[in-house]
């Protein structure tokens, strides 16, 4: 016997969520009026349409039971990104910034999923309003629309536990407070503090105030949208170091950061996933920096005081560029301090493989996540030991705890589906006319929510000329990557719909 699906609850929750999007769109509209730009009318109309959509959802869901069930939770989490993108694309389309609906949809989905891929050829030609909306979309999507909403939905009489558990990434999640809404509030306070801190530092180090705000929102969300065509390449060393450090922090589980700022660093240091992540960043930075210095520093006069484009004449240059690119790729931020496609092939291939990893679960980063990679590696090593000692009981342990077989199986299943989706995406991209190497790069970039890829879709390229079918496919893969596969797949299983 099955329980009837509570569609009224889905309508009312979606209506409440659209009202939240209305608030953020109104802020972007205010930017348009502040700068007195021509597209302020398009943003105002978009805000009104989004507001009406939210009101309609609340009316269609009136008198619905307020308890969010498992099925309703997964449906809401999976579809809210679609509805946010449907309404979020309106400013691009109505303003004429992107005239093709597929381009407006692509840019918006890339924003909310923090993928950061763009179809805009000349970013500097866009208005302040468009640039701010791009950054704000990433900032809202970074911590997660649902994590934000869980802190606000009780105002509408709606629960949030099912939404939170379906949204938060990784193998498991940690509550900082008994009430899940309080946990979400703590995470968003930390999110806001990091954004304000980075924005202030970027401004003090010489970035224009507006650019500092936009880049800070894109950094903390690990999104990667920039207000410049060359991303971070033309900014000074202090700005690049600051951005890289905040990208690294944004790749740490936010609950661990909260413990750190509460004066409990031991909680962070004892976390095994954080150690894997930090060690990986350190080792990868050392390898990449040494490779850059050896290739460029020895080839050119290291005593020169003028830095040529992509020529690293001191170890500081190589270390800065290496650390920046490692954190950008590993946290799926997609910012660039150099065009790595101009580097020796071995080095940019190394960067490409780092895009697979991701950072920590519970962070704003995409990718596989280091908790899964660690469990995968430990399970493989444990299997070798079991072959040597077939009668021994050798469990897989993580953070000092023995993992259940279900957890290990979950990781293995995730890795399997991750690879399968990449393979299917590559087939579709190639069938639509994309070169094989660029198809692979786009598939990995989309599912990992990285944004930048290889070939013509590297740091200096855009997806403006990407085939239409490939653009639609890429947006689907972005969504699957943002929801970490299982939330989407569960919607198509019979078991979820049984009582």
HELIX and SHEET records of a PDB file:
HELIX    1   1 UNK A    7  UNK A   35  1                                  29    
HELIX    2   2 UNK A   40  UNK A   60  1                                  21    
HELIX    3   3 UNK A   70  UNK A   88  1                                  19    
HELIX    4   4 UNK A   90  UNK A   95  1                                   6    
HELIX    5   5 UNK A  101  UNK A  112  1                                  12    
HELIX    6   6 UNK A  123  UNK A  125  5                                   3    
HELIX    7   7 UNK A  128  UNK A  143  1                                  16    
HELIX    8   8 UNK A  145  UNK A  153  1                                   9    
HELIX    9   9 UNK A  154  UNK A  156  5                                   3    
HELIX   10  10 UNK A  161  UNK A  167  1                                   7    
HELIX   11  11 UNK A  180  UNK A  204  1                                  25    
HELIX   12  12 UNK A  209  UNK A  220  1                                  12    
HELIX   13  13 UNK A  237  UNK A  250  1                                  14    
HELIX   14  14 UNK A  254  UNK A  261  1                                   8    
HELIX   15  15 UNK A  265  UNK A  269  1                                   5    
HELIX   16  16 UNK A  272  UNK A  292  1                                  21    
HELIX   17  17 UNK A  293  UNK A  297  3                                   5    
HELIX   18  18 UNK A  315  UNK A  330  1                                  16    
HELIX   19  19 UNK A  340  UNK A  342  5                                   3    
HELIX   20  20 UNK A  345  UNK A  354  1                                  10    
HELIX   21  21 UNK A  370  UNK A  388  1                                  19    
HELIX   22  22 UNK A  405  UNK A  431  1                                  27    
HELIX   23  23 UNK A  436  UNK A  447  1                                  12    
HELIX   24  24 UNK A  455  UNK A  457  5                                   3    
HELIX   25  25 UNK A  468  UNK A  482  1                                  15    
HELIX   26  26 UNK A  486  UNK A  490  1                                   5    
HELIX   27  27 UNK A  495  UNK A  497  5                                   3    
SHEET    1   A 2 UNK A 397  UNK A 398  0                                        
SHEET    2   A 2 UNK A 401  UNK A 402 -1                                        
END                                                                             
